[in-house]
Amino acid sequence: AIFCFDQLYIKYAVDATVVDSNWGRVFYTNLWACGIATVICAATEPQTLLTLRWTRESMAALAVSAALGVGMSYFAFICRASVSATCFTILGNVCKVLTVFINVVIWDKHASQEGLACLAVSLVAAALYQQAPKRTPAD
């Protein structure tokens, strides 16, 4: 229920909110996410924050992760503005297939046969999905 509300509300916000550029949405949502994640981390993992050691490698990994996250957010908002909430959700689920494939190749006990069968059914359903035509305004 929360996921459904989230997808529909974000679609509503993307369509109804006027912003100067797509970057406004990206930075606004990522700023909120950083603040919330910091509070949750401080509340649930204080020992992690106290023992954290910054190295060049860890800072580089954080910078690359942040850059990729901002890029994904940018293109996700462009996609959300172009398609329906249902189509965006299906697209997101189909894109996870590569991740599942890599996990199956790397770790032999990661995905069960039943899980892979459910994934195959989901892919068939996604391939058969057609977006409903947009409604025309009433005269």
C-alpha positions as CSV (number, residue, x, y, z in Angstrom):
1,A,0.0,0.0,0.0
2,I,2.8,2.4,0.8
3,F,4.6,1.7,-2.4
4,C,1.5,2.3,-4.4
5,F,0.8,5.6,-2.6
6,D,4.4,6.6,-3.2
7,Q,4.4,5.9,-6.9
8,L,1.0,7.7,-7.4
9,Y,1.9,10.7,-5.3
10,I,5.3,11.2,-7.0
11,K,3.6,11.0,-10.4
12,Y,1.0,13.6,-9.2
13,A,3.8,15.8,-7.8
14,V,5.8,15.6,-11.0
15,D,2.8,16.5,-13.1
16,A,1.3,19.1,-10.8
17,T,4.3,21.0,-9.5
18,V,5.9,23.6,-11.6
19,V,9.7,23.7,-11.4
20,D,12.3,25.6,-13.5
21,S,14.1,22.5,-14.5
22,N,14.3,18.8,-13.7
23,W,17.3,19.5,-11.5
24,G,15.1,21.2,-9.0
25,R,13.2,18.0,-8.4
26,V,16.4,16.0,-8.2
27,F,18.2,18.2,-5.7
28,Y,15.0,18.7,-3.6
29,T,14.3,15.0,-3.2
30,N,18.0,14.1,-2.6
31,L,18.4,16.8,0.0
32,W,15.4,15.4,1.9
33,A,16.7,11.9,1.5
34,C,20.2,12.9,2.9
35,G,18.6,14.6,5.9
36,I,16.3,11.7,6.7
37,A,19.1,9.1,6.2
38,T,21.4,11.1,8.5
39,V,18.8,11.2,11.3
40,I,18.0,7.5,10.9
41,C,21.7,6.5,10.9
42,A,22.4,8.7,14.0
43,A,19.5,7.2,15.8
44,T,20.0,3.5,14.9
45,E,23.7,3.2,14.2
46,P,25.6,5.7,16.4
47,Q,28.5,3.2,16.9
48,T,29.0,3.2,13.1
49,L,29.3,6.9,13.0
50,L,31.7,7.0,15.9
51,T,34.1,4.4,14.4
52,L,33.9,5.5,10.8
53,R,37.3,6.1,9.2
54,W,37.5,8.0,6.0
55,T,40.1,6.8,3.5
56,R,40.6,7.9,-0.1
57,E,38.9,4.7,-1.3
58,S,35.9,5.2,1.0
59,M,35.5,8.8,-0.1
60,A,35.9,7.9,-3.8
61,A,33.3,5.1,-3.4
62,L,30.9,7.6,-1.7
63,A,31.4,10.2,-4.4
64,V,30.8,7.7,-7.2
65,S,27.8,6.4,-5.5
66,A,26.4,9.9,-5.0
67,A,27.0,10.8,-8.6
68,L,25.3,7.7,-9.9
69,G,22.4,8.3,-7.5
70,V,21.9,11.8,-8.7
71,G,22.1,10.6,-12.3
72,M,19.5,7.9,-11.7
73,S,17.3,10.4,-10.0
74,Y,17.6,12.9,-12.9
75,F,16.6,10.3,-15.5
76,A,13.9,8.8,-13.2
77,F,12.1,12.1,-13.0
78,I,12.3,12.6,-16.7
79,C,10.9,9.1,-17.2
80,R,8.1,9.8,-14.6
81,A,7.1,12.9,-16.4
82,S,6.8,10.9,-19.7
83,V,4.9,7.8,-18.7
84,S,2.2,6.7,-16.2
85,A,3.0,5.6,-12.7
86,T,2.2,2.0,-13.7
87,C,4.5,2.0,-16.7
88,F,7.3,3.6,-14.6
89,T,6.9,0.9,-12.0
90,I,7.0,-1.9,-14.6
91,L,10.0,-0.3,-16.2
92,G,11.8,-0.2,-12.8
93,N,11.0,-3.8,-12.1
94,V,12.2,-5.0,-15.5
95,C,15.5,-3.1,-15.1
96,K,16.2,-5.2,-12.0
97,V,16.6,-8.3,-14.1
98,L,20.2,-7.5,-14.8
99,T,20.9,-7.3,-11.1
100,V,19.2,-10.6,-10.5
101,F,21.1,-12.2,-13.3
102,I,24.5,-11.0,-11.9
103,N,23.5,-12.3,-8.5
104,V,22.7,-15.7,-9.9
105,V,26.0,-15.8,-11.7
106,I,28.1,-14.7,-8.7
107,W,26.3,-16.5,-5.8
108,D,24.9,-19.9,-6.4
109,K,22.5,-19.8,-3.3
110,H,21.1,-16.3,-3.9
111,A,18.0,-17.0,-6.0
112,S,15.7,-20.0,-5.6
113,Q,14.1,-21.8,-8.6
114,E,10.7,-20.5,-7.4
115,G,12.0,-17.0,-7.3
116,L,13.4,-17.2,-10.8
117,A,10.2,-18.7,-12.0
118,C,8.2,-15.7,-10.5
119,L,10.7,-13.4,-12.2
120,A,10.1,-15.0,-15.5
121,V,6.3,-14.6,-15.1
122,S,6.8,-11.0,-14.2
123,L,8.9,-10.4,-17.3
124,V,6.2,-12.0,-19.5
125,A,3.5,-9.9,-17.8
126,A,5.7,-6.7,-18.4
127,A,6.2,-7.6,-22.0
128,L,2.4,-8.0,-22.5
129,Y,1.6,-4.7,-20.7
130,Q,0.3,-1.9,-22.8
131,Q,-0.3,1.6,-21.4
132,A,-3.9,2.8,-21.6
133,P,-4.4,5.7,-23.9
134,K,-4.6,9.2,-22.2
135,R,-8.0,10.5,-21.6
136,T,-9.2,13.4,-23.7
137,P,-10.6,16.4,-21.8
138,A,-14.4,16.5,-21.6
139,D,-16.0,19.1,-23.8
